[in-house]
């Protein structure tokens, strides 16, 4: 029997979901509590996602991926988040780092950079926020000065998910000091060629296995060929990327809620009081029903 939530998914998407549910049950769920307890970045699960093609989901087939569909990416993030929010962010952040290249990159840039992201050989990150420019991203002060065939980047980025683990980072910097939002440009930094510094990792209340870093750039040189779009187009690119990536965070929240309901219902069926499972008490039934209704 096909459940209502299956309608609208393609056979390929349902096949991917079945594979993900197997990985979650067998490999990811058993690791989740330990990852969060120890604030451990799960390199083993990163490899697991790469080996099973999960990191290739956000990338179209012509660039080495398997889908490129935002719906498929959100579905995958939801399934991972049911067991481990940290692991779901590995995929979500990989997609976030790929989106600027897919949306604004030249064909040469896409062919050169995206296959590594899809295979998981290259882990990606996205650096927009700064200590003094969070929600007001247009006020960023990180500078990029043209020097021959390179740009020289200096500044600080903060709250960068996966910044300490990334091999590639899309960085937004000001190329025109007085240009406002039209003075911002976007660059792809490849760590071996344009190394950045991890200034600190944030201590967080949850999702502790996903490192959130403050990143420093001290006259880091990046080839001009790694600029995305024209000078001054960075802010437009940043907003387009956020429009595409934010739904996956909604999918993550949905997955966490679904996982919580499953655990709560399972516990209520096992925990006994007054000689019967607490799931049989009307007050508990109401709470579980409210959870299921909000999830739907």
Helices and strands as residue ranges (DSSP letters): G 4-6, H 11-23, I 24-28, H 29-38, H 43-51, G 54-56, G 61-63, H 70-81, H 85-104, H 107-119, E 124-127, G 137-139, E 143-147, E 150-161, E 168-174, G 180-183, E 184-190, E 197-201, E 212-223, G 224-226, E 227-228, H 234-270, E 272-273, E 276-277, G 278-280, H 282-295
